[in-house]
């Protein structure tokens, strides 16, 4: 009996990452995006590449691909979450400078965006 319970627990534990990933796919949020241009390591341990196409989000799992749409221009880009942040109140995502450049928000520094996990 104890082995059956332990086996069921281990199977359920193994399925947790799969359910977490599917939850991320249903994610959508609108708010302010900013970008960051310096740093050494991201929260997942990768070297930060300012000209890369990546982003920081407070809660989405590392590796989640997110479509970011600049509301005013309609431009969009898909970024990969590899860092944590933003830590400024009211912001929903921090983009690498490369991603911000492709969206056309480097000059302004901030933009209203919609983010959707894909």
DSSP file (Angstrom, degrees, kcal/mol; ACC not computed):
  #  RESIDUE AA STRUCTURE BP1 BP2  ACC     N-H-->O    O-->H-N    N-H-->O    O-->H-N    TCO  KAPPA ALPHA  PHI   PSI    X-CA   Y-CA   Z-CA
    1    1 A X     >        0   0    0      0, 0.0     4,-2.1     0, 0.0     5,-0.2   0.000 360.0 360.0 360.0 -45.0    0.0    0.0    0.0
    2    2 A X  H  >  +     0   0    0      1,-0.2     4,-2.5     2,-0.2     5,-0.2   0.880 360.0  52.0 -64.6 -36.9    2.8    2.4    0.9
    3    3 A X  H  > S+     0   0    0      2,-0.2     4,-2.8     1,-0.2    -1,-0.2   0.891 108.1  51.3 -66.0 -39.1    4.6    1.6   -2.3
    4    4 A X  H  > S+     0   0    0      2,-0.2     4,-2.3     1,-0.2    -2,-0.2   0.903 111.9  46.6 -65.0 -40.7    1.5    2.3   -4.4
    5    5 A X  H  X S+     0   0    0     -4,-2.1     4,-2.3     2,-0.2    -2,-0.2   0.919 113.5  48.7 -66.7 -43.2    1.0    5.7   -2.7
    6    6 A X  H  X S+     0   0    0     -4,-2.5     4,-2.4     2,-0.2    -2,-0.2   0.911 111.5  49.8 -62.6 -42.8    4.7    6.5   -3.2
    7    7 A X  H  X S+     0   0    0     -4,-2.8     4,-2.2     2,-0.2    -2,-0.2   0.911 111.2  48.6 -63.1 -42.9    4.5    5.5   -6.8
    8    8 A X  H  X S+     0   0    0     -4,-2.3     4,-2.4     1,-0.2    -1,-0.2   0.893 111.3  51.0 -64.3 -39.4    1.4    7.6   -7.4
    9    9 A X  H  X S+     0   0    0     -4,-2.3     4,-2.6     2,-0.2    -2,-0.2   0.919 110.1  48.8 -63.3 -44.4    3.1   10.6   -5.7
   10   10 A X  H  X S+     0   0    0     -4,-2.4     4,-2.1     2,-0.2    -2,-0.2   0.880 111.1  49.8 -65.9 -38.1    6.2   10.2   -7.9
   11   11 A X  H  X S+     0   0    0     -4,-2.2     4,-1.3     2,-0.2    -1,-0.2   0.936 112.4  47.5 -64.5 -45.5    4.2   10.1  -11.0
   12   12 A X  H  X S+     0   0    0     -4,-2.4     4,-0.8     1,-0.2     3,-0.3   0.897 111.1  51.8 -61.7 -40.8    2.2   13.2  -10.0
   13   13 A X  H >< S+     0   0    0     -4,-2.6     3,-0.6     1,-0.2     4,-0.5   0.879 107.1  52.9 -63.6 -38.7    5.5   14.9   -9.2
   14   14 A X  H 3< S+     0   0    0     -4,-2.1     4,-0.4     1,-0.2     3,-0.3   0.788 107.0  53.4 -67.4 -27.4    6.9   14.1  -12.6
   15   15 A X  H 3X S+     0   0    0     -4,-1.3     4,-1.9    -3,-0.3     3,-0.4   0.641  84.8  86.8 -82.7 -14.9    3.8   15.6  -14.3
   16   16 A X  H <X S+     0   0    0     -4,-0.8     4,-2.5    -3,-0.6     5,-0.2   0.903  86.4  51.0 -55.5 -47.3    4.1   19.0  -12.5
   17   17 A X  H  > S+     0   0    0     -4,-0.5     4,-2.2    -3,-0.3    -1,-0.2   0.879 108.5  53.5 -60.4 -34.1    6.5   20.5  -15.0
   18   18 A X  H  > S+     0   0    0     -3,-0.4     4,-1.9    -4,-0.4    -1,-0.2   0.916 111.1  44.6 -65.6 -41.7    4.1   19.5  -17.9
   19   19 A X  H  X S+     0   0    0     -4,-1.9     4,-2.1     1,-0.2    -1,-0.2   0.882 111.2  54.4 -70.4 -36.7    1.1   21.2  -16.2
   20   20 A X  H  X S+     0   0    0     -4,-2.5     4,-1.7    -5,-0.2    -2,-0.2   0.905 108.8  48.9 -60.4 -41.9    3.2   24.3  -15.4
   21   21 A X  H  X S+     0   0    0     -4,-2.2     4,-1.3     1,-0.2    -1,-0.2   0.893 110.7  49.4 -66.5 -39.9    4.3   24.6  -19.1
   22   22 A X  H  X S+     0   0    0     -4,-1.9     4,-0.7     1,-0.2    -1,-0.2   0.859 107.5  54.9 -70.2 -32.7    0.7   24.3  -20.3
   23   23 A X  H >< S+     0   0    0     -4,-2.1     3,-0.9     1,-0.2    -1,-0.2   0.905 105.2  54.0 -62.1 -40.1   -0.5   26.9  -17.8
   24   24 A X  H >< S+     0   0    0     -4,-1.7     3,-1.6     1,-0.2    93,-0.3   0.838  99.5  62.1 -63.8 -32.2    2.1   29.3  -19.3
   25   25 A X  H 3< S+     0   0    0     -4,-1.3    -1,-0.2     1,-0.3    -2,-0.2   0.758 101.7  51.4 -66.8 -23.6    0.7   28.8  -22.8
   26   26 A X  T << S+     0   0    0     -3,-0.9    -1,-0.3    -4,-0.7     2,-0.2   0.344  86.6 122.7 -91.9   6.6   -2.6   30.3  -21.7
   27   27 A X    <   +     0   0    0     -3,-1.6    90,-2.1    -4,-0.1     2,-0.3  -0.486  29.7 163.7 -79.1 135.5   -0.9   33.4  -20.3
   28   28 A X  E     +A  116   0A   0     88,-0.2     2,-0.3    -2,-0.2    88,-0.2  -0.982   2.4 162.8-148.5 139.5   -1.8   36.8  -21.5
   29   29 A X  E     -A  115   0A   0     86,-2.3    86,-3.5    -2,-0.3     2,-0.4  -0.988  21.8-151.2-156.4 145.9   -1.2   40.2  -19.9
   30   30 A X  E     +A  114   0A   0     -2,-0.3     2,-0.3    84,-0.3    84,-0.2  -0.976  44.0  98.5-121.5 137.4   -1.1   43.9  -20.9
   31   31 A X  E     -A  113   0A   0     82,-2.4    82,-3.3    -2,-0.4     2,-0.4  -0.961  67.9 -34.8 176.8-161.7    1.1   46.5  -19.3
   32   32 A X  E     -Ab 112  91A   0     58,-1.0    60,-2.9    -2,-0.3    61,-1.0  -0.698  45.4-162.4 -91.4 131.6    4.3   48.5  -19.5
   33   33 A X  E     +Ab 111  93A   0     78,-3.3    78,-1.7    -2,-0.4     2,-0.3  -0.862  10.4 176.1-107.9 146.5    7.5   47.0  -21.0
   34   34 A X  E     -Ab 110  94A   0     59,-2.0    61,-3.0    -2,-0.4     2,-0.3  -0.767  18.6-131.8-130.9-179.1   10.9   48.4  -20.4
   35   35 A X  E     - b   0  95A   0     74,-0.5     2,-0.4    59,-0.3    61,-0.2  -0.959   6.1-151.8-135.9 158.5   14.3   47.1  -21.5
   36   36 A X  E     - b   0  96A   0     59,-2.3    61,-0.8    -2,-0.3    64,-0.1  -0.970   6.6-173.1-129.2 148.0   17.7   46.6  -19.9
   37   37 A X        +     0   0    0     -2,-0.4     2,-0.3    59,-0.2    13,-0.2   0.451  61.8  54.3-122.5  -4.0   21.0   46.8  -21.6
   38   38 A X        +     0   0    0     11,-0.1     2,-0.2    12,-0.1    11,-0.1  -0.937  54.7 106.1-134.6 159.6   23.6   45.6  -19.0
   39   39 A X        -     0   0    0     -2,-0.3    11,-0.1     9,-0.1     3,-0.1  -0.789  46.0-132.1 153.1 166.8   24.2   42.7  -16.8
   40   40 A X  S    S+     0   0    0      1,-0.4     8,-2.2    -2,-0.2     2,-0.4   0.794  82.7  14.3-110.3 -58.2   26.4   39.6  -16.5
   41   41 A X  B     -G   47   0B   0      6,-0.3    -1,-0.4     8,-0.0     6,-0.2  -0.935  68.3-132.6-123.1 145.8   24.3   36.6  -15.8
   42   42 A X    >   -     0   0    0      4,-3.2     3,-2.0    -2,-0.4    41,-0.2  -0.428  38.1 -98.3 -85.8 170.9   20.6   36.0  -16.1
   43   43 A X  T 3  S+     0   0    0      1,-0.3    40,-0.2    -2,-0.1    -1,-0.1   0.744 124.6  55.4 -64.1 -23.3   18.6   34.4  -13.3
   44   44 A X  T 3  S-     0   0    0     38,-1.5    -1,-0.3     2,-0.1    39,-0.1   0.401 123.7-102.9 -91.2   5.4   18.7   31.0  -15.1
   45   45 A X  S <  S+     0   0    0     -3,-2.0    -2,-0.1     1,-0.3     2,-0.1   0.383  77.4 132.4  96.3  -3.2   22.5   31.2  -15.3
   46   46 A X        -     0   0    0     36,-0.3    -4,-3.2     1,-0.1     2,-0.4  -0.432  66.1-102.2 -76.9 155.6   23.0   32.2  -18.9
   47   47 A X  B     -G   41   0B   0     -6,-0.2     2,-0.3    -2,-0.1    -6,-0.3  -0.641  42.4-114.9 -72.8 132.1   25.3   35.0  -19.9
   48   48 A X        -     0   0    0     -8,-2.2     2,-0.6    -2,-0.4    -9,-0.1  -0.535  27.4-164.0 -72.1 131.0   23.2   38.1  -20.7
   49   49 A X    >   -     0   0    0     -2,-0.3     3,-1.9     1,-0.1    49,-0.2  -0.933   6.6-161.3-116.9 104.8   23.5   39.2  -24.3
   50   50 A X  T 3  S+     0   0    0     -2,-0.6    48,-2.6     1,-0.3    49,-0.3   0.842  93.3  46.4 -56.0 -36.0   22.2   42.8  -24.7
   51   51 A X  T 3  S+     0   0    0     46,-0.2    -1,-0.3    47,-0.1   -14,-0.0   0.438  96.4 101.4 -87.8   1.9   21.6   42.3  -28.5
   52   52 A X  S <  S-     0   0    0     -3,-1.9    47,-0.7    46,-0.1     2,-0.7  -0.138  81.4-111.1 -75.3 177.3   19.9   39.0  -28.0
   53   53 A X  S    S+     0   0    0     45,-0.2    27,-0.9    46,-0.1     2,-0.3  -0.811  70.2 111.9-114.6  88.0   16.2   38.4  -28.1
   54   54 A X  E     -c   80   0A   0     -2,-0.7    42,-2.4    25,-0.2     2,-0.3  -0.868  41.5-156.5-147.3 177.8   15.2   37.5  -24.5
   55   55 A X  E     -cD  81  95A   0     25,-1.8    27,-2.3    -2,-0.3    28,-1.1  -0.981  16.0-123.6-157.3 164.8   13.2   38.9  -21.6
   56   56 A X  E     +cD  83  94A   0     38,-3.1    38,-2.1    -2,-0.3     2,-0.3  -0.950  27.8 173.7-114.8 135.9   12.7   38.9  -17.9
   57   57 A X        -     0   0    0     26,-1.9    29,-0.2    -2,-0.4    36,-0.1  -0.986  33.3-130.1-139.6 148.6    9.4   38.2  -16.3
   58   58 A X  S    S+     0   0    0     34,-0.4    28,-0.1    -2,-0.3    -1,-0.1   0.861  96.8   6.1 -68.2 -36.9    8.5   37.8  -12.6
   59   59 A X  S    S+     0   0    0     26,-0.1    -1,-0.1     2,-0.1     3,-0.1   0.668  91.1 107.9-127.3 -21.7    6.6   34.4  -12.7
   60   60 A X  S    S-     0   0    0      1,-0.1    -3,-0.2   -36,-0.0     3,-0.1  -0.338  76.7-100.7 -64.6 143.7    6.7   32.7  -16.1
   61   61 A X    >   -     0   0    0    -41,-0.2     3,-1.9     1,-0.1    20,-0.2  -0.286  42.3 -94.9 -63.8 146.7    8.9   29.6  -16.3
   62   62 A X  T 3  S+     0   0    0      1,-0.2    20,-0.2    20,-0.1    -1,-0.1  -0.338 112.8  31.4 -57.1 140.5   12.4   29.9  -17.8
   63   63 A X  T 3  S+     0   0    0     18,-3.3    -1,-0.2     1,-0.3     2,-0.1   0.248  82.5 140.1  92.3 -12.7   12.3   28.9  -21.5
   64   64 A X    <   -     0   0    0     -3,-1.9    17,-2.6    17,-0.2     2,-0.5  -0.440  48.8-136.6 -64.4 133.3    8.7   30.1  -22.0
   65   65 A X  E     -E   80   0A   0     15,-0.2    53,-3.6    -2,-0.1     2,-0.4  -0.827  23.9-169.0 -94.2 129.4    8.3   31.8  -25.4
   66   66 A X  E     -EF  79 117A   0     13,-2.9    13,-2.7    -2,-0.5     2,-0.6  -0.969  19.3-139.9-125.8 129.2    6.3   34.9  -25.2
   67   67 A X  E     -EF  78 116A   0     49,-3.6    49,-2.2    -2,-0.4     2,-0.5  -0.793  21.2-162.8 -85.8 124.0    4.9   37.0  -28.0
   68   68 A X  E     -EF  77 115A   0      9,-3.3     9,-1.8    -2,-0.6     2,-0.5  -0.945   4.1-167.8-111.5 121.5    5.3   40.7  -27.2
   69   69 A X  E     -EF  76 114A   0     45,-2.6    45,-2.0    -2,-0.5     2,-0.7  -0.945  19.6-136.9-114.7 123.2    3.1   43.1  -29.2
   70   70 A X  E  >  - F   0 113A   0      5,-3.0     4,-2.9    -2,-0.5     5,-0.2  -0.683  17.4-151.6 -75.4 113.9    3.7   46.9  -29.0
   71   71 A X  T  4 S+     0   0    0     41,-2.2    -1,-0.2    -2,-0.7    42,-0.1   0.890  88.0  48.1 -59.9 -45.0    0.2   48.2  -28.8
   72   72 A X  T  4 S+     0   0    0     40,-0.5    -1,-0.2     1,-0.2    41,-0.1   0.877 125.3  26.4 -67.7 -38.7    0.8   51.6  -30.5
   73   73 A X  T  4 S-     0   0    0      2,-0.1    -2,-0.2    -3,-0.1    -1,-0.2   0.688  93.6-130.9 -99.9 -20.1    2.7   50.3  -33.5
   74   74 A X     <  +     0   0    0     -4,-2.9    -3,-0.1     1,-0.3    -2,-0.1   0.392  58.1 142.8  82.1  -4.4    1.3   46.7  -33.8
   75   75 A X        -     0   0    0     -5,-0.2    -5,-3.0    28,-0.2     2,-0.3  -0.383  28.3-172.6 -66.3 146.3    4.9   45.3  -34.1
   76   76 A X  E     - E   0  69A   0     -7,-0.2     2,-0.3    -3,-0.1    -7,-0.2  -0.973  13.6-178.8-141.6 159.3    5.5   42.0  -32.3
   77   77 A X  E     - E   0  68A   0     -9,-1.8    -9,-3.3    -2,-0.3     2,-0.6  -0.981  26.0-125.4-150.7 150.5    8.3   39.7  -31.5
   78   78 A X  E     - E   0  67A   0     -2,-0.3     2,-0.3   -11,-0.2   -11,-0.2  -0.914  33.5-179.6-103.2 124.7    8.7   36.4  -29.8
   79   79 A X  E     - E   0  66A   0    -13,-2.7   -13,-2.9    -2,-0.6     2,-0.5  -0.800  24.2-125.6-118.7 161.4   11.2   36.4  -26.9
   80   80 A X  E     -cE  54  65A   0    -27,-0.9   -25,-1.8    -2,-0.3     2,-0.5  -0.925  23.6-124.9-109.0 131.9   12.3   33.6  -24.5
   81   81 A X  E     +c   55   0A   0    -17,-2.6   -18,-3.3    -2,-0.5   -17,-0.2  -0.638  48.9 145.2 -76.3 120.8   12.1   34.2  -20.8
   82   82 A X  E     +     0   0A   0    -27,-2.3   -38,-1.5    -2,-0.5   -36,-0.3   0.259  57.1  45.6-137.3   9.2   15.5   33.7  -19.2
   83   83 A X  E    S-c   56   0A   0    -28,-1.1   -26,-1.9   -40,-0.2     2,-0.3  -0.925  73.9-112.4-147.3 169.4   15.6   36.2  -16.4
   84   84 A X        +     0   0    0     -2,-0.3     2,-0.3   -28,-0.3   -26,-0.2  -0.840  55.9  21.6-108.4 146.6   13.5   37.6  -13.5
   85   85 A X        -     0   0    0     -2,-0.3     9,-0.2     1,-0.3     2,-0.1  -0.837  22.1-164.2 139.9-175.2   12.1   41.0  -13.3
   86   86 A X        -     0   0    0     -2,-0.3    -1,-0.3   -29,-0.2     4,-0.1   0.612  32.9-178.6 -76.7 159.7   11.1   43.8  -13.8
   87   87 A X        +     0   0    0     -2,-0.1     2,-0.4    -3,-0.1    -2,-0.0   0.365  50.3 101.3-108.8   4.0   11.3   45.1  -10.3
   88   88 A X  S >  S-     0   0    0      1,-0.1     3,-1.6     2,-0.0    -3,-0.0  -0.764  84.8-103.6 -86.6 133.9    9.9   48.6  -11.1
   89   89 A X  T 3  S+     0   0    0     -2,-0.4     3,-0.1     1,-0.2    -2,-0.1  -0.272 102.1  21.5 -58.3 136.9    6.3   48.9  -10.0
   90   90 A X  T 3  S+     0   0    0      1,-0.3   -58,-1.0    -4,-0.1     2,-0.3   0.341  93.4 116.3  90.2  -5.7    3.8   48.8  -12.8
   91   91 A X  E <   -b   32   0A   0     -3,-1.6    -1,-0.3   -60,-0.1   -58,-0.2  -0.765  41.4-171.7 -99.6 144.3    6.0   47.0  -15.4
   92   92 A X  E     +     0   0A   0    -60,-2.9   -34,-0.4    -2,-0.3     2,-0.3   0.673  67.4  14.1-107.1 -21.6    5.1   43.5  -16.7
   93   93 A X  E     -b   33   0A   0    -61,-1.0   -59,-2.0   -36,-0.1     2,-0.5  -0.988  54.4-147.5-155.9 144.0    8.2   42.6  -18.7
   94   94 A X  E     -bD  34  56A   0    -38,-2.1   -38,-3.1    -2,-0.3     2,-0.3  -0.974  24.6-157.1-110.6 124.4   11.9   43.7  -19.2
   95   95 A X  E     -bD  35  55A   0    -61,-3.0   -59,-2.3    -2,-0.5   -40,-0.2  -0.689  21.2-109.1 -99.1 151.9   13.2   43.1  -22.7
   96   96 A X  E  >  -b   36   0A   0    -42,-2.4     4,-2.5    -2,-0.3     5,-0.2  -0.385  38.3-108.6 -66.2 159.9   16.8   42.7  -23.8
   97   97 A X  H  > S+     0   0    0    -61,-0.8     4,-2.5   -47,-0.2   -46,-0.2   0.875 120.1  56.3 -62.7 -35.1   17.9   45.8  -25.8
   98   98 A X  H  > S+     0   0    0    -48,-2.6     4,-1.8   -46,-0.4    -1,-0.2   0.909 109.6  44.7 -61.5 -42.4   17.9   43.7  -29.0
   99   99 A X  H  > S+     0   0    0    -47,-0.7     4,-1.7   -49,-0.3    -2,-0.2   0.906 112.8  51.3 -67.7 -41.6   14.3   42.8  -28.5
  100  100 A X  H  X>S+     0   0    0     -4,-2.5     5,-2.5     1,-0.2     4,-1.0   0.877 107.9  53.4 -63.2 -37.4   13.4   46.4  -27.6
  101  101 A X  H ><5S+     0   0    0     -4,-2.5     3,-0.5     1,-0.2    -1,-0.2   0.920 107.5  50.1 -63.5 -43.5   15.1   47.6  -30.8
  102  102 A X  H 3<5S+     0   0    0     -4,-1.8    -1,-0.2     1,-0.2    -2,-0.2   0.827 112.3  47.8 -65.4 -31.1   13.1   45.2  -32.9
  103  103 A X  H 3<5S-     0   0    0     -4,-1.7    -1,-0.2    -5,-0.1    -2,-0.2   0.638 113.3-121.4 -82.2 -14.3    9.9   46.5  -31.3
  104  104 A X  T <<5S+     0   0    0     -4,-1.0     4,-0.2    -3,-0.5    -3,-0.2   0.816  79.1 115.5  80.5  31.6   11.0   50.1  -31.8
  105  105 A X     >< +     0   0    0     -5,-2.5     4,-2.9    -6,-0.1    -4,-0.2   0.348  39.4  96.5-114.5   7.1   10.9   51.1  -28.1
  106  106 A X  T  4 S+     0   0    0     -6,-0.5    -1,-0.1     1,-0.2    -5,-0.1   0.923  85.4  49.7 -63.4 -43.6   14.6   51.9  -27.4
  107  107 A X  T  4 S+     0   0    0      1,-0.2    -1,-0.2    -6,-0.1    -2,-0.1   0.918 119.2  36.4 -63.4 -44.4   14.2   55.6  -28.0
  108  108 A X  T  4 S-     0   0    0     -4,-0.2    -1,-0.2     1,-0.1    -2,-0.2   0.836  92.0-149.0 -78.3 -32.9   11.2   55.9  -25.7
  109  109 A X  S  < S+     0   0    0     -4,-2.9   -74,-0.5    -9,-0.1     2,-0.3  -0.003  71.9  53.7  89.7 -31.1   12.4   53.4  -23.2
  110  110 A X  E     +A   34   0A   0    -76,-0.2     2,-0.3     2,-0.0   -76,-0.2  -0.957  59.6 170.8-134.7 152.2    8.9   52.3  -22.2
  111  111 A X  E     -A   33   0A   0    -78,-1.7   -78,-3.3    -2,-0.3     2,-0.5  -0.982  37.2-110.1-157.2 151.7    5.9   51.0  -24.1
  112  112 A X  E     +A   32   0A   0     -2,-0.3   -41,-2.2   -80,-0.2   -40,-0.5  -0.750  49.5 172.0 -82.4 127.4    2.5   49.5  -23.5
  113  113 A X  E     -AF  31  70A   0    -82,-3.3   -82,-2.4    -2,-0.5     2,-0.5  -0.892  33.7-135.2-133.9 161.2    2.6   45.9  -24.7
  114  114 A X  E     -AF  30  69A   0    -45,-2.0   -45,-2.6    -2,-0.3     2,-0.4  -0.983  23.1-160.2-113.3 131.5    0.5   42.8  -24.7
  115  115 A X  E     +AF  29  68A   0    -86,-3.5   -86,-2.3    -2,-0.5     2,-0.4  -0.945  11.5 177.7-115.4 136.0    2.3   39.6  -23.8
  116  116 A X  E     -AF  28  67A   0    -49,-2.2   -49,-3.6    -2,-0.4   -88,-0.2  -0.995  29.0-124.6-136.5 127.1    1.0   36.1  -24.7
  117  117 A X  E       F   0  66A   0    -90,-2.1   -51,-0.3    -2,-0.4   -53,-0.0  -0.498 360.0 360.0 -69.4 138.7    2.8   32.9  -24.0
  118  118 A X              0   0    0    -53,-3.6   -52,-0.2    -2,-0.2    -1,-0.1   0.354 360.0 360.0-130.3 360.0    3.2   30.8  -27.2
